[in-house]
Each structure stands twice: as structure tokens, then as C-alpha cells.
Amino acid sequence: MLIPFSPPYIDQRMIDEVVDTLRSGWITTGPKTKKFERELADYCGNQATLAVNSNTFGMEIVLRWFGIREGDEVIIPVYTYCATANVIVHCGATPVMVDVCPTDLNISIENIRKAITSRTKAIIPVDLGGLPIDYDELFSLVQSKEVRTLFSSITKEQELLGRILILSDSAHSIGAEYKGRKTGSLADISVFSFHAVKNLTTAEGGAIALNLPLPFDNEKVYQYLCALTLHGQDKDALAKTKKGAWRYDVITSGYKGNMTDIMASLGLIGLEHYEDEVLKIRKHIFDQYSAALIKYAWAELPVYETPDKKSSYHLYCLRIKGISEKQRDDIIQRIFDRDVSVNVHYQPLPLLTAFKDEKHPIEDYPVAYDSYCREITLPVWYGLTDEMIDQVIDAVVQSVEEVIGF
Ligand SMILES: *Cc1c(COP(=O)(O)O)cnc(C)c1O
């Protein structure tokens, strides 16, 4: 039987909670979504959290709230999912891609420094695989006098912040820690994904964790973003059902991207068991893989714990030393032939048609390209048994050694 790569974890408690919502008479944004938002903010330690229909939508409305538009530049890692770049393009701005660090595949702060110009309005780092980036270093950079002087504000929000916005693409990293603090409380704003393959899922879904510094009032920003996710209405559907409260205003031409109570039902139960069950099991799987693979000279293991950081153990990104892209593809085929599903994270953006750019060819990103060529992501999910872990390890070891000739 084929071991899948990342099936969702759905148990009876989740099914019961969804059924409870279906029977309750209220299925769209309502009490369960609001409860999920409060519990997310409590878990992450940030000031206010807004649940939305995806990470992609969440990042896009944050960029729009901040006034990102044509002529602006937003710095992102070249080694990420296309969503990180797409949201910038949707706003008419330019994604400026930079290369990553060879050790942990996270965005290089030094490369960010070199890419900052007077047009830079935001940086979207990605906690790749679940490992937080160096947030202190990134904040020192954007708060430095040199970089602040370059920043020019056009909107009220940009003026209030007075510097480049740090919007974390935390699609992988809910529950991860940096210097004892959880993601969601590390950047100005962080956006989670609850897509079906992510650690915590609502089928589709996401959340915007607000942690803006003074003089911002995060509660007010939350209220405004709430409206922005509902056509700009100043009242949601539930508020309008209160006796006599039918009248509403539309404060801006908003978007539509709210979370439903059906989705939040999955999230509420998932979150209850996240820290003590899901993260523990994911860490156990990572530890088993590393303990077995460290014996092989060809294995370059992912970094998922450092003195300052703890991953959320989302992606186990293994690299094989000294192989070509073609050999990697051959190894992957042989692993599948042994009934184990694996994946590649990521194809650097310039390899994809939508992001090909003559001025910035793939040769400009040697670390990302080299890592991509040698990378294989192993399956990690709640329910993967020790026997299956052994099957994965055997399949990887045998396939690699057949191809590189041991
Ligand atoms: C999954 C993912 C996204 C998109 O999340 P959605 O909730 O599907 O919009 C964005 N960035 C990264 C790095 C991702 O892995």
C-alpha cells in the first residue's frame, strides 16, 4: 500500500463538531469562528487574530491595507510557494526575490539588506518547513536609521509604521518558537494557512495574526480587516440578524474572504490537540528520520532545532549531497516504486513560467537552485506509524544508494 505524503487528520471529535455546526442553524461566520480567533491569539500570544478563507487571501488584504500598489517593491525568498509572490503581483507591485541560506533554506537577511531600495514597502519572509527566520536580525535591519531614512510613506498606515512592514508568511509555522515566543507574535503581522496539507487544517482557511507596534491599535485594525473581508460591510451577517439591526454601511469597496463556522469547527478541535498531540508526533517523526539518516555520508539533514528556535515540524526537507537534478528525479521515482510518496519543496520561482524574468535568471539564485536539485521532502503526518517510518527510511536509503552507486 502506498504511504501517502500528507493526508489530513480528521477524527470523530472533529466530525461531531462539524455536525453540531450544521445542526445549529448558523453555518457561516459566527460564534465558532470568533472563538477560533480568540483561541488562536491566546495560543500564539499576539493581540488580535482574524480568520479568513486562505493564507493567500489573508496576505493579499494585509498588503492592500498597508497600501501596496504599482511602483512598490516587496522582498520575498525565491524558495517558496507561488502564493508569496502572487499576492504582490495582484496588488500591482513587484516581488523582489532573494536567495536563501544554505543551512536552513530560510531567507538570507544579508541578501535582504542588499535588495532594499527606496521603493521597498514590505518584506514577506517564509518560515520554511516550520523553522522561524531570524526575526531579531530582520527587525534590527528595518529599524536601522539607514533603512528607515530610505522609506517613504504614501498612506496613513505607512506613515504610522514609519518603516518597512514585516509580514510573515507563516503558512508552515504555527506553533513554532523563536526565543521562547510563538509565531504570530514575532512579525508585525503573520498569516497562517489551514489548507488541507498544513499542520492544522480547516480544509481551506487561514488567519491573520496582528502584532503591530504602537501607535497602532490592533483591535481597530482587526475591525477594519474584518470589514475588508466582507465587502467592506461594517456589520457581519450575524450582527445583522439582531432584532432591528438590519441597517449597515459599506465603508470601502472590500473583498470576500471570511471563514465559515463549518471550517472553524475543524480548527477549534484541531487546535485543542495541536501542541500536545500533533506537534509531539511530528517531532517524533522528524527525530526518527534524522536518527536513521545521520549515519549516511550522503544525507544532508534539515535544521529543525537550534538554541533559539523550535520548528513546527511541517516539512522534512532532506538534501542528498553531490547529486544532479536528474539523479534526484531518478531517486524519487525509485522511492515511489517502493510505495512511499515524497515531494519536492520548492521549485525556485524563476523556474516557473509566471515568474521567469530575463533580468533575474535562475543563475542569480545559486543556493536555491542547488538545494532544489538535491531536495526530497519525506512524508510527515499524524498517524504515520513507526513501521511506516521504517518503510520510508528503507525506501530512501535503498533508492539513493542504487542511484549514486554504493
Ligand atoms: C500553503 C502555502 C501558502 C498558501 O496557503 P493557502 O492557505 O492555500 O492560501 C502560502 N505560502 C506557503 C509557503 C505555503 O506553503
The ligand as a Gaussian input file, in Angstrom:
#p B3LYP/6-31G(d) Opt

LIG

0 1
 C        0.371000      26.630000       1.504000
 C        1.184000      27.863000       1.375000
 C        0.605000      29.095000       1.071000
 C       -0.832000      29.241000       0.665000
 O       -1.738000      28.890000       1.629000
 P       -3.301000      28.859000       1.235000
 O       -3.981000      28.755000       2.570000
 O       -3.515000      27.660000       0.374000
 O       -3.624000      30.122000       0.543000
 C        1.409000      30.222000       1.076000
 N        2.724000      30.147000       1.330000
 C        3.334000      28.974000       1.595000
 C        4.799000      28.964000       1.880000
 C        2.585000      27.797000       1.603000
 O        3.192000      26.624000       1.819000

